[in-house]
Amino acid sequence: MNVLQWAIDPRGHSVPIHIAWDLIQVAFVSAVAFLIVHAAYIRFFAGEKQWSGTTAPDVVAAIPERVPRHTLVARAFHWLMAASMLTLLFTAFLPKVGVEFDWVTLHWIAGTVLAASVVFHIIHASFWLDFWAIWPDQTDILDAIRRLRRFFGQAVPAPRRFAKYPLENKGFHGAVIAAGLSVIATGVFMMFRVRTIFFTRNPYLFTDVTWGWMYVLHGLAGVGLIALVIIHVYFGVRPEKRPITKSMIFGWMSRDFVLKEHDPARWTVTAAAVRRPREEEALRDAS
Ligand code: HEM
């Protein structure tokens, strides 16, 4: 199977024009195969999760019944990014699998919404949220090795409970960053090839071969996102992950779930600690 489609330019050179559209089916089938294997593993083989470490009763007592997890702004932008991402996937790939419609305008509009919300998300996460919460730390790596060794039957201590985000979620976020920034960066340039409200159309901005590779990167990252989105939605609806999904709707997690899967020593969730720094300052000034 050819991964790319090629054409001959006016000078007789072979240039890539875009990915082979069969990759759409490859991404779809691979993601569905992954989730079938995962669901079968959880159903028939995986035991009860085991953790090491306990939480002192006074720390437990200080944790609120509802632990704030995502601010309203963070949730709103998550769902805006999700809606634009789904629109992009459907407008890009439905025409390629035979559902014909005028997709380009809808596509670049959704692309602009995604690009703008990602820029906002980066600024918001860097200055208002805990930027480092989403990147793997040393404990994550050590625990991943422990989990793997226990999977192979070795007698090593159980992993610690997670910080705010499990390692798997951090890994997923990293993959979405790579694919998302690739489609956004290439997509912004590709807007010069079509008529938009932003700039005058200029298909001669790059050489044919540069445009070709740009379309290839856009397409490869795009089909990667088919698989990533399917897997993300699958985990979002799995019963044991629903408290995480609910927190992206309502903003909080129950204390029981937090204590079961999260370590308050790694994710400080006491009522005092969750107060926003500015509130703290206001309280201090007032007293
Ligand atoms: C989930 C994210 C995205 C996916 C899956 C996706 C997928 C695609 C695909 C498969 C094509 C056809 C490319 C080809 O013919 O080789 C395309 C074209 C295009 N994309 Fe995207 N894209 C995404 C995000 C974006 C973003 C963020 C922008 C803008 C910021 C954008 C702008 C465009 C434009 C302008 C075209 C039309 C190019 C043309 O017809 O010449 N895309 N996209």
Boltz pocket constraint, residues with backbone or C-beta under 6 A from the ligand:
constraints:
  - pocket:
      binder: B
      contacts: [[A, 17], [A, 18], [A, 19], [A, 84], [A, 85], [A, 88], [A, 89], [A, 92], [A, 93], [A, 104], [A, 107], [A, 108], [A, 110], [A, 111], [A, 112], [A, 114], [A, 115], [A, 180], [A, 183], [A, 184], [A, 186], [A, 187], [A, 188], [A, 190], [A, 191], [A, 192], [A, 193], [A, 194], [A, 215], [A, 216], [A, 218], [A, 219], [A, 221], [A, 222], [A, 223], [A, 225]]
      max_distance: 6.0
